[in-house]
Amino acid sequence: MPGVPVYNPGMTSPGSPNMKIRHLLPCLALLTLPSLPAFAAEDAGEAALTALGKINGTALACQQMAIVSRARNAVATTAPKTRENGEIFENATNAAFLAHGEGGACPEATQLVERLTAAEAELARIFPVRQ
């Protein structure tokens, strides 16, 4: 019969809930795109804090207190002061300190300073100073 609507379960009318969901999901997916660089920054920040923590733990184990002080100062003055950042740094410090106790040799102080300088620069690049 011409002009009589035919029921088709695969089709939805423009006002139906299924049609709204079909349009809503792509919109929600687009809303998550701006947060992707933030995830990358968090990973980079975590890596930089971990690197500084490893240097700090090694310096502690090797009794290089000037390097320990400098590493802690870099974190305190550069990275955002959050519990998560502090825990990342401290966990890496503890792991490096304990690993050294299992027979690790102490690197030369100049080598630690070179690694610390590079780690400080990376931390400053990731967490630029805000004025």
C-alpha positions in Angstrom: 0.0 0.0 0.0 1.5 3.2 -1.1 1.8 6.0 1.5 1.6 3.7 4.5 4.7 3.7 6.7 6.4 0.3 6.9 7.9 -0.8 10.3 11.6 -1.6 10.0 13.3 -2.4 13.3 16.7 -1.3 11.9 15.6 2.3 11.2 14.9 4.9 13.8 13.0 8.0 13.6 14.8 11.4 14.1 13.4 11.9 17.6 13.9 8.4 19.0 16.4 7.7 21.8 18.5 5.5 19.6 19.0 8.3 17.1 20.0 10.7 19.9 22.6 8.2 21.2 24.0 7.7 17.7 24.7 11.5 17.5 25.8 11.8 21.1 28.6 9.2 21.1 30.7 10.9 18.4 30.3 14.2 20.2 31.5 12.7 23.4 34.5 11.2 21.6 35.4 14.6 20.2 35.3 16.1 23.7 38.1 13.8 24.9 40.6 14.9 22.2 41.8 18.1 24.0 42.8 16.0 27.0 45.2 13.7 25.0 48.2 16.2 25.2 47.6 16.4 28.9 48.1 12.6 29.2 51.4 12.9 27.3 52.5 15.7 29.6 51.7 13.6 32.6 53.7 10.7 31.3 56.6 13.0 30.5 56.4 14.6 33.9 56.4 11.2 35.6 59.4 10.2 33.6 61.3 13.3 34.5 60.5 12.9 38.2 61.4 9.3 38.1 64.8 10.1 36.5 65.5 12.7 39.2 64.4 10.2 41.9 66.8 7.6 40.6 69.7 10.1 40.6 68.7 11.2 44.1 68.6 7.6 45.4 72.0 6.8 43.9 73.5 10.0 45.3 72.0 9.1 48.7 73.5 5.6 48.6 76.9 7.0 47.5 76.8 9.8 50.1 76.9 12.6 47.5 74.9 15.0 49.6 75.3 18.1 47.4 73.8 16.2 44.5 70.9 15.0 46.8 70.2 18.5 47.8 70.3 19.8 44.3 67.9 17.0 43.1 65.4 17.7 45.8 65.6 21.4 45.2 64.9 20.9 41.5 61.7 19.0 42.3 60.6 21.4 45.0 61.1 24.5 42.8 60.1 23.2 39.4 57.4 20.5 39.6 53.9 21.2 40.7 53.5 20.5 44.4 51.1 17.5 44.4 51.1 14.3 46.4 51.4 12.3 43.2 54.5 14.1 42.1 56.1 13.7 45.5 55.3 10.0 45.6 56.8 9.5 42.1 60.0 11.1 43.2 60.2 9.4 46.6 59.4 5.9 45.1 62.1 6.3 42.5 64.5 7.5 45.2 63.8 4.5 47.4 64.0 2.0 44.5 67.4 3.4 43.4 68.7 3.5 47.0 67.7 -0.1 47.6 69.0 -1.3 44.3 72.4 0.2 45.1 72.4 -1.8 48.4 72.1 -5.0 46.3 75.7 -4.5 45.0 75.5 -1.4 42.7 78.7 0.5 42.3 78.8 4.2 42.9 79.3 6.3 39.7 81.7 9.1 39.6 80.3 12.4 41.0 80.9 14.1 37.7 78.7 11.5 36.0 75.9 12.0 38.5 76.2 15.8 38.0 75.9 15.4 34.2 72.8 13.2 34.6 71.3 15.6 37.1 71.9 18.6 34.9 70.1 16.8 32.0 67.2 15.7 34.3 66.8 19.3 35.6 66.6 20.7 32.1 64.0 18.1 31.1 62.0 18.8 34.2 62.1 22.6 33.5 61.0 21.9 29.9 58.0 19.9 31.0 57.0 22.2 33.9 57.9 25.7 32.7 58.0 28.4 35.4 54.7 30.2 35.6 54.8 33.9 36.5 
